[in-house]
Amino acid sequence: MPFTLDPGQLLDAIPTPVYYKDAEGSILDCNEAYARLFRRQREEVIGRSAHELYPAPLAELHEEADRRLLKQGGHVQYEVSMEIAGGELRHFLVHKHLYHHQPAGEALIVGTLFDITQQKEIERRLAYEASHDQLTGLINRHQMQQELERVHARGLRYGEPYTLVLVDLDHFKIINDNYGHQAGDRILVAFARIARQLVRETDTVARWGGEEFLFLLENTDALHATGFAERLRARIEATPIDIGEQEVHITISGGVASFPEDADSVSDLLTVADNTLFEAKRGGRNRIVFPTKDSSGIFTIGTQLNRALEQGRLVPAYQPIVDLATREIMAEEALARIRTGEDQTLLDAETFIQAANDLQLAHRIDHHIISNTLDRCVTQQRAGVRRKYFVNM
C-alpha cells in the first residue's frame, strides 16, 4: 500500500549534516546531525542565520560562499575547521548547491558538511613525515633547503642578515663501532633535544645528514652566531648522555658562515660553512670556526672551485709534448683550468690549487680531470690517433 515519508524523517536518516536555507540565509530545515554540531535541537536551528550559529569569521566565510553561489549558480565547495559541541576541533568539506524550488522558482541553498578530520590527520602526518627526520624529530635536509631559500629571499629584499652554523658530532663513527648503532641513535636524539633547548623560536635546526646538523639563525650576525655556537659546544661537552648501560661525553665541531659578509647565495654560504667546519676538525675538533680576514681568501676560492665543479667549468687544458726529432706530438699533458667570465677565460691552477689542498678538494679535481682525459684518450684512439697522456696531479 502507498505510504508517505516526512521530509524531516528523510533528512534524519542521513548521517551527514545536511541543511537547506533561503536566499536571505535563514535555515529552513536541517537534520539532527547538523543540529548536533551546535548542541541544539533541530527546532532551535531552524530560522537562524550563519551569524547566530557560527563564530563571526566562520559566518563571514559561509555567507561569502552563499553570495558567490547565488550570483554564479551551480555549486561551491570549501573546507572549514570548527569546534563542535564539547569543544572538539573537526574539519569539514562544505558542499553547497543552488536549487530553484518550483513552481515559484524560489532560490534555495542546500548544504552538506562532510567530516574530513581523519583525512586531514593523515595528510598532516604524511606532511610531517616528509619534512622531518624520523629519529630526532628535527626538520630534514629537504625542508631546511626550503627554509634557507625563504630566509635568503627575505635577506635580499630587506637587507636582513642571517647566519648558518654547521655542526658535526666528533668521532661519531668510533662511537657507533664501539657501542653500536642504538647508542649512536640515543646520542643523536640527545643532541637534538639540547639543540631545541638553546635555539630561539625564530631559529631553525635540521638534521642535515648523518651526524651533521645545520642551524639557521635569522637576523643574526657572525659574532652573535659564534656566541650561540660556543654555548652549544660547551653544553654538549658538559652533558653526559645515557646510552643504556653507561653514560658517555661527546664533543662537537662547528663552522659558521654569515650572509651577506661571507657569501651572497645559499649554495656559496653552505660551502663556506662546510669549509669552516673542516677547519674546525683539522684544528683538533671540539671547536667553532668562522671565516676571518686571513682565511676569507681561501674560502672564497674554495667556493668558486666548488661552483666550477658543479657547473662543469673545471676543464682540462691539454698541453702537447713534441718529439724534437720528428716535430710530431707524441703525448699530451692534462692541466686543470677553470673557465671564468663571459669570454670563458681559463684560470691557471696556481690560483686555486693551494686552496684546493687546504680544503681537501684536490681529490675531486684529480678525479674530474682523469675522467675527462680518459674520455679524450678513447675518442682519439677511435679516430686513429695514438698518443700517451699525462695528468698533472
Secondary structure, DSSP 4 states (H G I P E B T S, - for coil): ------HHHHHHT-SS-EEEEETTS-EEEE-HHHHHTTT--HHHHTT--HHHHS-HHHHHHHHHHHHHHHHH-SEEEEEEEEE-TTS-EEEEEEEEEEEEETTTTEEEEEEEEEE-HHHHHHHHHHHHHHHB-TTT-SB-HHHHHHHHHHHHHHHHHH---EEEEEEEETTHHHHHHHH-HHHHHHHHHHHHHHHHHHS-TT-EEEEEETTEEEEEEET--HHHHHHHHHHHHHHHHH--EE-SSSEE---EEEEEEEETTT-SSHHHHHHHHHHHHHHHHHTTSS-EE---HHHHHHHHHHHHHHHHHHHT-EEEEEEEEEETTTTEEEEEEEEEEEEETTTTEEEPGGGTHHHHHHTT-HHHHHHHHHHHHHHHHHHHHHTT---EEEE--
